[in-house]
Amino acid sequence: MKIRVMIYSLVLVIFAGGLSLYLYRAPAKQPKEVLTVSSTPANEKLTIPLNSTELLPNTPATALPLPIEFSIYEEYANTESALFIDEMVGQGAPAVIGKRVAMLYKGWLTNGELFDQSRADETGQIQPFVFELGAGQVIAGWEQTIEGMKVGGKRRLIVPSAFGYGPTGQDPIPPNSTLIFDIELLEVEM
């Protein structure tokens, strides 16, 4: 009798595990945690499954999905604003409208293709991207998600097409693309 109960319990656990894998649409592993994502300006909270077994370089112990898993962000393609995930909250000066900010960044499509990143100068040193926040020098998704970020902070931005390059795209970004950026705020003009 005990063996039969144990077998039924095992079958139920296996079934439940398979079902939760399907619900999260994780490519290979069942997520063990969820991450709170902030949206601006409404500050609605969303959750994204995490894969805590694979770490990105220089990120905290709770790792974000890797580029091969970025297709999970497609479910946010029609949100009413860009979203962000704080990987590390900075301790320095906050980014405010009208100030110049210096950022390091990498940008991906949801298929995991890297389409842009901070560039190196002729000596091989990575140069920060500098722009004035609120001056329309970057896509709307960046304007929405960088304000309030503090120097030393790292964020992942999820930028729906409407707040990126829209239905026309911009080579090498196809039309209607949801974009993923990992950014780090290095400096805010004082």
TIRO-2110 file (N, C-alpha, C; in Angstrom, 1 decimal):
// TIRO-2110
0.8, -1.2, 0.0, N, 1, A
0.0, 0.0, 0.0, CA, 1, A
0.9, 1.3, 0.0, C, 1, A
1.9, 1.3, 0.9, N, 2, A
2.8, 2.4, 0.9, CA, 2, A
3.5, 2.7, -0.4, C, 2, A
3.9, 1.6, -1.0, N, 3, A
4.6, 1.7, -2.3, CA, 3, A
3.7, 2.3, -3.4, C, 3, A
2.5, 1.9, -3.4, N, 4, A
1.5, 2.4, -4.4, CA, 4, A
1.3, 3.9, -4.2, C, 4, A
1.2, 4.3, -2.9, N, 5, A
1.0, 5.7, -2.6, CA, 5, A
2.3, 6.5, -3.0, C, 5, A
3.4, 6.0, -2.8, N, 6, A
4.7, 6.6, -3.2, CA, 6, A
4.7, 6.8, -4.7, C, 6, A
4.3, 5.7, -5.4, N, 7, A
4.4, 5.8, -6.9, CA, 7, A
3.4, 6.8, -7.4, C, 7, A
2.2, 6.9, -6.9, N, 8, A
1.2, 7.9, -7.3, CA, 8, A
1.7, 9.3, -7.0, C, 8, A
2.3, 9.4, -5.8, N, 9, A
2.9, 10.8, -5.5, CA, 9, A
4.0, 11.2, -6.4, C, 9, A
4.8, 10.2, -6.8, N, 10, A
5.9, 10.5, -7.7, CA, 10, A
5.4, 10.9, -9.1, C, 10, A
4.4, 10.2, -9.6, N, 11, A
3.7, 10.5, -10.9, CA, 11, A
3.1, 11.9, -10.8, C, 11, A
2.5, 12.3, -9.7, N, 12, A
1.8, 13.6, -9.6, CA, 12, A
2.9, 14.7, -9.5, C, 12, A
4.0, 14.5, -8.9, N, 13, A
5.1, 15.4, -8.8, CA, 13, A
5.7, 15.6, -10.2, C, 13, A
5.9, 14.6, -10.9, N, 14, A
6.5, 14.7, -12.3, CA, 14, A
5.5, 15.4, -13.2, C, 14, A
4.2, 15.1, -13.1, N, 15, A
3.2, 15.8, -13.9, CA, 15, A
3.2, 17.3, -13.6, C, 15, A
3.1, 17.6, -12.3, N, 16, A
3.1, 19.0, -11.9, CA, 16, A
4.3, 19.8, -12.3, C, 16, A
5.5, 19.1, -12.3, N, 17, A
6.7, 19.8, -12.7, CA, 17, A
6.7, 20.0, -14.2, C, 17, A
6.2, 19.1, -15.0, N, 18, A
6.1, 19.3, -16.4, CA, 18, A
5.1, 20.4, -16.8, C, 18, A
4.0, 20.4, -16.1, N, 19, A
3.0, 21.5, -16.3, CA, 19, A
3.6, 22.9, -16.0, C, 19, A
4.3, 23.0, -14.9, N, 20, A
4.9, 24.3, -14.6, CA, 20, A
5.9, 24.7, -15.6, C, 20, A
6.7, 23.8, -16.2, N, 21, A
7.6, 24.1, -17.2, CA, 21, A
6.9, 24.7, -18.4, C, 21, A
5.8, 24.1, -18.8, N, 22, A
5.0, 24.6, -19.9, CA, 22, A
4.4, 25.9, -19.6, C, 22, A
3.9, 26.2, -18.5, N, 23, A
3.3, 27.5, -18.1, CA, 23, A
4.4, 28.6, -18.2, C, 23, A
5.6, 28.4, -17.8, N, 24, A
6.6, 29.4, -17.8, CA, 24, A
7.3, 29.5, -19.2, C, 24, A
7.1, 28.5, -20.0, N, 25, A
7.7, 28.5, -21.3, CA, 25, A
9.2, 28.6, -21.3, C, 25, A
9.8, 28.0, -20.2, N, 26, A
11.3, 28.0, -20.1, CA, 26, A
11.9, 27.1, -21.1, C, 26, A
12.9, 27.4, -21.8, N, 27, A
13.5, 26.6, -22.9, CA, 27, A
14.0, 25.3, -22.4, C, 27, A
14.7, 25.2, -21.2, N, 28, A
15.3, 24.0, -20.8, CA, 28, A
15.1, 23.6, -19.4, C, 28, A
15.0, 24.6, -18.5, N, 29, A
14.9, 24.4, -17.1, CA, 29, A
13.8, 25.1, -16.5, C, 29, A
13.2, 24.5, -15.4, N, 30, A
12.1, 25.1, -14.7, CA, 30, A
12.6, 26.3, -13.9, C, 30, A
12.1, 27.5, -14.0, N, 31, A
12.5, 28.6, -13.2, CA, 31, A
12.2, 28.3, -11.8, C, 31, A
13.1, 28.8, -10.9, N, 32, A
13.0, 28.5, -9.5, CA, 32, A
12.5, 29.8, -8.7, C, 32, A
12.6, 30.9, -9.4, N, 33, A
12.2, 32.2, -8.8, CA, 33, A
11.5, 33.0, -9.8, C, 33, A
10.9, 34.2, -9.3, N, 34, A
10.4, 35.2, -10.2, CA, 34, A
11.0, 36.5, -9.9, C, 34, A
11.1, 37.4, -10.8, N, 35, A
11.7, 38.7, -10.6, CA, 35, A
10.7, 39.8, -10.8, C, 35, A
10.6, 40.8, -9.9, N, 36, A
9.7, 41.9, -10.1, CA, 36, A
10.2, 42.9, -11.1, C, 36, A
9.4, 43.3, -12.0, N, 37, A
9.8, 44.2, -13.1, CA, 37, A
9.0, 45.4, -12.9, C, 37, A
9.6, 46.6, -13.0, N, 38, A
8.9, 47.9, -12.9, CA, 38, A
8.6, 48.4, -14.3, C, 38, A
7.5, 49.1, -14.3, N, 39, A
7.0, 49.8, -15.6, CA, 39, A
6.9, 51.2, -15.3, C, 39, A
7.3, 52.1, -16.2, N, 40, A
7.1, 53.5, -16.0, CA, 40, A
6.1, 54.0, -17.1, C, 40, A
5.3, 55.0, -16.8, N, 41, A
5.2, 55.8, -15.6, CA, 41, A
4.2, 55.2, -14.6, C, 41, A
3.5, 54.1, -14.9, N, 42, A
2.4, 53.6, -14.1, CA, 42, A
3.0, 52.8, -12.9, C, 42, A
4.3, 52.4, -12.9, N, 43, A
4.9, 51.6, -11.9, CA, 43, A
4.1, 50.3, -11.6, C, 43, A
3.5, 49.7, -12.7, N, 44, A
2.8, 48.4, -12.5, CA, 44, A
3.9, 47.4, -12.3, C, 44, A
3.6, 46.3, -11.5, N, 45, A
4.6, 45.3, -11.2, CA, 45, A
4.2, 44.0, -12.1, C, 45, A
5.2, 43.5, -12.7, N, 46, A
5.1, 42.3, -13.5, CA, 46, A
6.1, 41.3, -12.9, C, 46, A
6.0, 40.0, -13.3, N, 47, A
7.0, 39.0, -12.8, CA, 47, A
7.5, 38.3, -14.0, C, 47, A
8.8, 38.0, -14.0, N, 48, A
9.5, 37.3, -15.0, CA, 48, A
10.2, 36.1, -14.4, C, 48, A
10.0, 34.9, -15.0, N, 49, A
10.7, 33.7, -14.4, CA, 49, A
12.2, 33.9, -14.5, C, 49, A
13.0, 33.5, -13.5, N, 50, A
14.4, 33.5, -13.5, CA, 50, A
15.0, 32.1, -13.7, C, 50, A
16.2, 32.1, -14.3, N, 51, A
16.9, 30.8, -14.3, CA, 51, A
18.1, 31.1, -13.4, C, 51, A
18.1, 30.6, -12.2, N, 52, A
19.1, 31.0, -11.2, CA, 52, A
20.3, 30.1, -11.3, C, 52, A
20.4, 29.2, -12.3, N, 53, A
21.6, 28.3, -12.4, CA, 53, A
22.6, 28.9, -13.3, C, 53, A
22.3, 29.9, -14.1, N, 54, A
23.3, 30.4, -15.0, CA, 54, A
23.5, 31.9, -14.7, C, 54, A
24.7, 32.4, -14.5, N, 55, A
25.0, 33.7, -14.1, CA, 55, A
25.6, 34.5, -15.3, C, 55, A
25.2, 35.8, -15.4, N, 56, A
25.8, 36.7, -16.4, CA, 56, A
27.1, 37.2, -15.7, C, 56, A
28.1, 37.6, -16.4, N, 57, A
29.3, 38.2, -15.8, CA, 57, A
28.9, 39.5, -15.0, C, 57, A
29.4, 39.6, -13.8, N, 58, A
29.3, 40.8, -13.0, CA, 58, A
27.8, 41.1, -12.6, C, 58, A
27.0, 40.1, -12.4, N, 59, A
25.7, 40.3, -11.9, CA, 59, A
25.5, 39.7, -10.6, C, 59, A
24.5, 40.1, -9.8, N, 60, A
24.4, 39.5, -8.5, CA, 60, A
23.9, 38.0, -8.6, C, 60, A
23.8, 37.3, -7.5, N, 61, A
23.5, 35.9, -7.5, CA, 61, A
22.2, 35.6, -8.2, C, 61, A
21.3, 36.5, -8.1, N, 62, A
20.0, 36.2, -8.8, CA, 62, A
20.2, 36.7, -10.3, C, 62, A
20.4, 35.8, -11.2, N, 63, A
20.8, 36.1, -12.6, CA, 63, A
19.5, 36.3, -13.4, C, 63, A
19.7, 37.1, -14.4, N, 64, A
18.6, 37.3, -15.4, CA, 64, A
18.7, 36.3, -16.5, C, 64, A
17.7, 36.1, -17.3, N, 65, A
17.8, 35.2, -18.4, CA, 65, A
18.9, 35.6, -19.4, C, 65, A
19.5, 34.6, -20.0, N, 66, A
20.6, 34.8, -20.9, CA, 66, A
20.0, 35.1, -22.3, C, 66, A
20.8, 35.6, -23.3, N, 67, A
20.3, 36.0, -24.6, CA, 67, A
19.5, 34.8, -25.3, C, 67, A
19.9, 33.6, -25.1, N, 68, A
19.2, 32.4, -25.7, CA, 68, A
17.8, 32.3, -25.1, C, 68, A
17.5, 32.9, -24.0, N, 69, A
16.2, 32.8, -23.4, CA, 69, A
15.4, 34.1, -23.5, C, 69, A
15.9, 35.1, -24.3, N, 70, A
15.2, 36.4, -24.4, CA, 70, A
13.8, 36.3, -25.0, C, 70, A
13.5, 35.2, -25.7, N, 71, A
12.1, 35.1, -26.3, CA, 71, A
11.0, 35.2, -25.2, C, 71, A
11.4, 35.0, -24.0, N, 72, A
10.3, 35.1, -22.9, CA, 72, A
9.9, 36.6, -22.8, C, 72, A
10.7, 37.5, -23.2, N, 73, A
10.3, 38.9, -23.2, CA, 73, A
9.3, 39.4, -24.2, C, 73, A
9.0, 38.5, -25.2, N, 74, A
8.1, 38.8, -26.2, CA, 74, A
6.7, 39.0, -25.6, C, 74, A
6.4, 38.4, -24.5, N, 75, A
5.1, 38.6, -23.9, CA, 75, A
4.8, 40.1, -23.5, C, 75, A
5.9, 40.9, -23.4, N, 76, A
5.7, 42.3, -23.1, CA, 76, A
5.7, 43.2, -24.3, C, 76, A
5.6, 42.6, -25.5, N, 77, A
5.7, 43.4, -26.7, CA, 77, A
4.6, 44.5, -26.8, C, 77, A
3.5, 44.3, -26.2, N, 78, A
2.4, 45.3, -26.3, CA, 78, A
2.1, 46.0, -25.0, C, 78, A
3.1, 46.1, -24.1, N, 79, A
2.9, 46.9, -22.9, CA, 79, A
2.8, 48.3, -23.2, C, 79, A
2.2, 49.1, -22.3, N, 80, A
2.0, 50.5, -22.6, CA, 80, A
3.2, 51.4, -22.2, C, 80, A
4.3, 50.8, -21.8, N, 81, A
5.5, 51.6, -21.5, CA, 81, A
6.7, 50.6, -21.5, C, 81, A
7.9, 51.1, -21.6, N, 82, A
9.0, 50.3, -21.4, CA, 82, A
9.1, 49.8, -20.0, C, 82, A
9.8, 48.7, -19.8, N, 83, A
9.9, 48.1, -18.5, CA, 83, A
11.4, 48.0, -18.1, C, 83, A
11.7, 47.9, -16.8, N, 84, A
13.1, 47.7, -16.4, CA, 84, A
13.1, 46.8, -15.2, C, 84, A
14.3, 46.1, -15.1, N, 85, A
14.6, 45.3, -13.9, CA, 85, A
15.9, 45.8, -13.3, C, 85, A
15.9, 46.2, -12.1, N, 86, A
17.1, 46.6, -11.4, CA, 86, A
18.0, 45.4, -11.1, C, 86, A
19.1, 45.2, -11.7, N, 87, A
20.1, 44.1, -11.4, CA, 87, A
20.9, 44.5, -10.2, C, 87, A
21.2, 45.8, -10.1, N, 88, A
22.0, 46.4, -9.0, CA, 88, A
21.5, 47.8, -8.9, C, 88, A
21.1, 48.2, -7.7, N, 89, A
20.7, 49.6, -7.4, CA, 89, A
22.0, 50.4, -7.1, C, 89, A
22.2, 51.5, -7.8, N, 90, A
23.3, 52.4, -7.6, CA, 90, A
23.2, 53.1, -6.3, C, 90, A
24.3, 53.7, -5.9, N, 91, A
24.4, 54.5, -4.7, CA, 91, A
24.7, 55.9, -4.9, C, 91, A
25.0, 56.3, -6.2, N, 92, A
25.4, 57.6, -6.6, CA, 92, A
24.3, 58.5, -6.9, C, 92, A
24.6, 59.6, -7.6, N, 93, A
23.7, 60.6, -8.0, CA, 93, A
22.6, 60.0, -9.0, C, 93, A
21.3, 60.5, -8.9, N, 94, A
20.3, 60.0, -9.7, CA, 94, A
20.3, 60.7, -11.1, C, 94, A
19.9, 59.9, -12.1, N, 95, A
19.7, 60.5, -13.5, CA, 95, A
18.4, 61.3, -13.5, C, 95, A
18.5, 62.6, -13.9, N, 96, A
17.4, 63.5, -13.9, CA, 96, A
17.3, 64.1, -15.3, C, 96, A
16.1, 64.5, -15.6, N, 97, A
15.8, 65.1, -16.9, CA, 97, A
16.6, 66.4, -17.0, C, 97, A
17.3, 66.6, -18.2, N, 98, A
18.1, 67.8, -18.4, CA, 98, A
19.5, 67.6, -18.1, C, 98, A
19.9, 66.5, -17.5, N, 99, A
21.3, 66.3, -17.2, CA, 99, A
21.9, 65.3, -18.2, C, 99, A
23.2, 65.4, -18.4, N, 100, A
23.9, 64.5, -19.3, CA, 100, A
24.3, 63.3, -18.5, C, 100, A
24.1, 62.1, -19.1, N, 101, A
24.4, 60.8, -18.4, CA, 101, A
25.4, 60.0, -19.3, C, 101, A
26.2, 59.2, -18.6, N, 102, A
27.2, 58.4, -19.3, CA, 102, A
26.8, 56.9, -19.0, C, 102, A
26.6, 56.1, -20.0, N, 103, A
26.2, 54.7, -19.9, CA, 103, A
27.0, 53.8, -20.6, C, 103, A
27.1, 52.5, -20.1, N, 104, A
27.6, 51.4, -20.9, CA, 104, A
26.4, 50.6, -21.2, C, 104, A
26.3, 50.0, -22.4, N, 105, A
25.1, 49.2, -22.8, CA, 105, A
25.4, 48.1, -23.8, C, 105, A
24.5, 47.2, -23.8, N, 106, A
24.5, 46.1, -24.8, CA, 106, A
23.0, 46.0, -25.2, C, 106, A
22.7, 45.9, -26.5, N, 107, A
21.3, 45.7, -26.9, CA, 107, A
21.1, 44.5, -27.8, C, 107, A
20.0, 43.7, -27.4, N, 108, A
19.7, 42.5, -28.1, CA, 108, A
18.3, 42.5, -28.7, C, 108, A
18.1, 41.7, -29.7, N, 109, A
16.7, 41.3, -30.1, CA, 109, A
16.3, 40.2, -29.3, C, 109, A
15.0, 39.9, -29.3, N, 110, A
14.5, 38.8, -28.5, CA, 110, A
14.9, 37.4, -29.0, C, 110, A
15.5, 37.3, -30.2, N, 111, A
16.1, 36.0, -30.6, CA, 111, A
17.5, 35.8, -30.1, C, 111, A
18.0, 36.8, -29.3, N, 112, A
19.3, 36.7, -28.7, CA, 112, A
20.4, 37.3, -29.5, C, 112, A
20.1, 37.9, -30.7, N, 113, A
21.1, 38.6, -31.5, CA, 113, A
21.5, 39.9, -31.0, C, 113, A
22.8, 40.1, -30.7, N, 114, A
23.4, 41.4, -30.3, CA, 114, A
23.4, 42.3, -31.5, C, 114, A
22.6, 43.5, -31.3, N, 115, A
22.6, 44.4, -32.5, CA, 115, A
23.4, 45.7, -32.2, C, 115, A
23.8, 46.0, -31.0, N, 116, A
24.6, 47.2, -30.7, CA, 116, A
25.2, 47.1, -29.3, C, 116, A
26.2, 47.8, -29.0, N, 117, A
26.8, 47.8, -27.7, CA, 117, A
27.8, 49.0, -27.6, C, 117, A
28.2, 49.4, -26.4, N, 118, A
29.2, 50.4, -26.2, CA, 118, A
30.4, 50.1, -27.0, C, 118, A
31.0, 51.1, -27.6, N, 119, A
32.1, 50.9, -28.5, CA, 119, A
33.5, 51.2, -27.9, C, 119, A
34.5, 50.6, -28.4, N, 120, A
35.9, 50.8, -28.0, CA, 120, A
36.5, 51.9, -28.9, C, 120, A
37.4, 52.7, -28.3, N, 121, A
38.1, 53.7, -29.0, CA, 121, A
39.3, 53.1, -29.7, C, 121, A
40.2, 53.9, -30.3, N, 122, A
41.3, 53.4, -31.0, CA, 122, A
42.3, 52.7, -30.1, C, 122, A
42.3, 52.9, -28.8, N, 123, A
43.2, 52.3, -27.9, CA, 123, A
42.6, 51.0, -27.3, C, 123, A
41.3, 50.7, -27.7, N, 124, A
40.7, 49.5, -27.2, CA, 124, A
39.9, 49.7, -25.9, C, 124, A
39.8, 50.9, -25.4, N, 125, A
39.1, 51.2, -24.2, CA, 125, A
37.6, 51.4, -24.5, C, 125, A
36.7, 50.7, -23.8, N, 126, A
35.3, 50.9, -24.0, CA, 126, A
34.9, 52.3, -23.6, C, 126, A
34.2, 53.0, -24.5, N, 127, A
33.8, 54.4, -24.3, CA, 127, A
32.3, 54.4, -23.9, C, 127, A
32.0, 55.2, -22.9, N, 128, A
30.6, 55.3, -22.5, CA, 128, A
29.8, 56.1, -23.5, C, 128, A
28.5, 55.8, -23.6, N, 129, A
27.6, 56.5, -24.5, CA, 129, A
27.0, 57.7, -23.6, C, 129, A
27.2, 58.9, -24.1, N, 130, A
26.8, 60.1, -23.3, CA, 130, A
25.6, 60.8, -24.1, C, 130, A
24.6, 61.2, -23.3, N, 131, A
23.5, 61.9, -23.9, CA, 131, A
22.8, 62.7, -22.8, C, 131, A
21.9, 63.6, -23.3, N, 132, A
21.2, 64.4, -22.3, CA, 132, A
19.8, 63.8, -22.1, C, 132, A
19.5, 63.4, -20.9, N, 133, A
18.2, 62.8, -20.6, CA, 133, A
17.1, 63.7, -20.8, C, 133, A
16.1, 63.3, -21.5, N, 134, A
14.9, 64.2, -21.8, CA, 134, A
15.0, 65.0, -23.0, C, 134, A
16.1, 65.0, -23.7, N, 135, A
16.3, 65.8, -24.9, CA, 135, A
15.9, 65.1, -26.2, C, 135, A
15.4, 63.9, -26.2, N, 136, A
15.0, 63.2, -27.4, CA, 136, A
16.2, 62.6, -28.2, C, 136, A
17.3, 62.4, -27.5, N, 137, A
18.5, 61.9, -28.2, CA, 137, A
18.6, 60.4, -28.3, C, 137, A
17.7, 59.8, -27.5, N, 138, A
17.6, 58.3, -27.5, CA, 138, A
16.2, 57.9, -27.6, C, 138, A
16.0, 56.6, -27.8, N, 139, A
14.6, 56.1, -28.0, CA, 139, A
13.8, 56.3, -26.7, C, 139, A
12.5, 56.4, -26.9, N, 140, A
11.5, 56.7, -25.8, CA, 140, A
11.7, 55.7, -24.7, C, 140, A
11.9, 54.4, -25.0, N, 141, A
12.1, 53.4, -24.0, CA, 141, A
13.2, 53.7, -23.0, C, 141, A
14.3, 54.3, -23.5, N, 142, A
15.4, 54.7, -22.6, CA, 142, A
15.0, 55.9, -21.8, C, 142, A
14.4, 56.8, -22.4, N, 143, A
13.9, 58.0, -21.7, CA, 143, A
13.0, 57.6, -20.5, C, 143, A
12.2, 56.7, -20.7, N, 144, A
11.2, 56.2, -19.7, CA, 144, A
11.9, 55.5, -18.5, C, 144, A
12.9, 54.7, -18.8, N, 145, A
13.5, 53.8, -17.8, CA, 145, A
14.8, 54.2, -17.1, C, 145, A
15.4, 55.3, -17.6, N, 146, A
16.7, 55.7, -17.1, CA, 146, A
16.5, 56.8, -16.0, C, 146, A
15.5, 57.6, -16.1, N, 147, A
15.2, 58.6, -15.1, CA, 147, A
15.1, 58.0, -13.7, C, 147, A
15.8, 58.5, -12.8, N, 148, A
15.7, 58.0, -11.4, CA, 148, A
16.8, 56.9, -11.1, C, 148, A
17.4, 56.4, -12.1, N, 149, A
18.5, 55.4, -11.9, CA, 149, A
19.6, 56.1, -11.3, C, 149, A
20.4, 55.4, -10.4, N, 150, A
21.5, 56.1, -9.7, CA, 150, A
22.8, 55.5, -10.2, C, 150, A
23.9, 56.4, -10.2, N, 151, A
25.2, 56.0, -10.6, CA, 151, A
25.6, 54.8, -9.9, C, 151, A
26.2, 53.9, -10.7, N, 152, A
26.6, 52.6, -10.2, CA, 152, A
25.6, 51.5, -10.4, C, 152, A
24.4, 51.9, -10.8, N, 153, A
23.3, 50.9, -11.0, CA, 153, A
23.4, 50.2, -12.3, C, 153, A
22.8, 49.0, -12.3, N, 154, A
22.7, 48.2, -13.6, CA, 154, A
21.2, 47.9, -13.7, C, 154, A
20.7, 48.0, -15.0, N, 155, A
19.3, 47.7, -15.3, CA, 155, A
19.2, 46.9, -16.5, C, 155, A
18.2, 46.1, -16.6, N, 156, A
17.8, 45.4, -17.9, CA, 156, A
16.5, 46.2, -18.3, C, 156, A
16.6, 46.7, -19.5, N, 157, A
15.4, 47.4, -20.1, CA, 157, A
14.7, 46.4, -21.1, C, 157, A
13.4, 46.4, -21.0, N, 158, A
12.6, 45.7, -22.0, CA, 158, A
11.8, 46.7, -22.7, C, 158, A
12.1, 46.9, -24.0, N, 159, A
11.5, 48.1, -24.8, CA, 159, A
10.6, 47.5, -25.9, C, 159, A
9.3, 47.6, -25.7, N, 160, A
8.4, 47.2, -26.8, CA, 160, A
8.7, 48.1, -28.0, C, 160, A
8.3, 47.6, -29.1, N, 161, A
8.5, 48.3, -30.4, CA, 161, A
8.0, 49.7, -30.4, C, 161, A
6.8, 50.0, -29.8, N, 162, A
6.3, 51.3, -29.8, CA, 162, A
7.2, 52.3, -29.1, C, 162, A
8.1, 51.9, -28.3, N, 163, A
9.0, 52.8, -27.5, CA, 163, A
10.4, 52.6, -28.0, C, 163, A
10.6, 51.9, -29.1, N, 164, A
11.9, 51.6, -29.7, CA, 164, A
11.9, 52.2, -31.1, C, 164, A
12.0, 51.4, -32.1, N, 165, A
12.0, 51.8, -33.5, CA, 165, A
10.8, 51.5, -34.3, C, 165, A
9.7, 51.1, -33.7, N, 166, A
8.4, 50.9, -34.2, CA, 166, A
8.3, 50.1, -35.5, C, 166, A
7.3, 50.4, -36.3, N, 167, A
7.0, 49.5, -37.5, CA, 167, A
8.0, 49.7, -38.6, C, 167, A
8.9, 50.7, -38.5, N, 168, A
9.8, 50.8, -39.6, CA, 168, A
11.2, 50.2, -39.3, C, 168, A
11.5, 50.0, -38.0, N, 169, A
12.7, 49.4, -37.6, CA, 169, A
13.9, 50.4, -37.9, C, 169, A
15.1, 49.9, -37.8, N, 170, A
16.3, 50.7, -38.1, CA, 170, A
17.4, 49.7, -38.2, C, 170, A
18.0, 49.5, -39.4, N, 171, A
19.0, 48.5, -39.7, CA, 171, A
20.1, 48.5, -38.6, C, 171, A
20.3, 47.4, -37.9, N, 172, A
19.9, 46.0, -38.2, CA, 172, A
18.7, 45.6, -37.4, C, 172, A
17.9, 46.5, -36.9, N, 173, A
16.7, 46.2, -36.1, CA, 173, A
15.5, 46.0, -37.0, C, 173, A
14.9, 44.8, -37.0, N, 174, A
13.7, 44.6, -37.9, CA, 174, A
12.5, 45.4, -37.4, C, 174, A
11.6, 45.7, -38.3, N, 175, A
10.3, 46.4, -37.8, CA, 175, A
9.7, 45.6, -36.7, C, 175, A
9.0, 46.4, -35.8, N, 176, A
8.2, 45.8, -34.7, CA, 176, A
9.0, 45.0, -33.7, C, 176, A
10.2, 45.3, -33.5, N, 177, A
11.1, 44.5, -32.6, CA, 177, A
11.0, 44.9, -31.1, C, 177, A
10.8, 44.0, -30.2, N, 178, A
11.0, 44.2, -28.8, CA, 178, A
12.5, 44.2, -28.6, C, 178, A
13.0, 45.2, -27.9, N, 179, A
14.5, 45.2, -27.6, CA, 179, A
14.8, 45.0, -26.2, C, 179, A
16.0, 44.4, -25.9, N, 180, A
16.4, 44.1, -24.6, CA, 180, A
17.8, 44.8, -24.4, C, 180, A
17.9, 45.7, -23.4, N, 181, A
19.2, 46.3, -23.1, CA, 181, A
19.7, 46.0, -21.7, C, 181, A
21.0, 45.8, -21.6, N, 182, A
21.6, 45.8, -20.3, CA, 182, A
22.4, 47.0, -20.2, C, 182, A
22.2, 47.9, -19.2, N, 183, A
22.8, 49.2, -19.1, CA, 183, A
23.4, 49.3, -17.7, C, 183, A
24.5, 50.2, -17.7, N, 184, A
25.1, 50.5, -16.4, CA, 184, A
25.3, 52.1, -16.4, C, 184, A
24.8, 52.7, -15.4, N, 185, A
25.0, 54.2, -15.3, CA, 185, A
26.3, 54.5, -14.6, C, 185, A
27.2, 55.2, -15.4, N, 186, A
28.6, 55.5, -14.9, CA, 186, A
28.6, 56.8, -14.3, C, 186, A
27.9, 57.8, -14.8, N, 187, A
28.1, 59.2, -14.4, CA, 187, A
26.9, 60.0, -14.7, C, 187, A
26.6, 61.0, -13.9, N, 188, A
25.5, 62.0, -14.1, CA, 188, A
26.2, 63.3, -14.0, C, 188, A
25.9, 64.2, -15.0, N, 189, A
26.5, 65.6, -15.0, CA, 189, A
26.0, 66.3, -13.7, C, 189, A
27.0, 66.9, -13.1, N, 190, A
26.6, 67.7, -11.9, CA, 190, A
26.5, 69.2, -12.2, C, 190, A
END
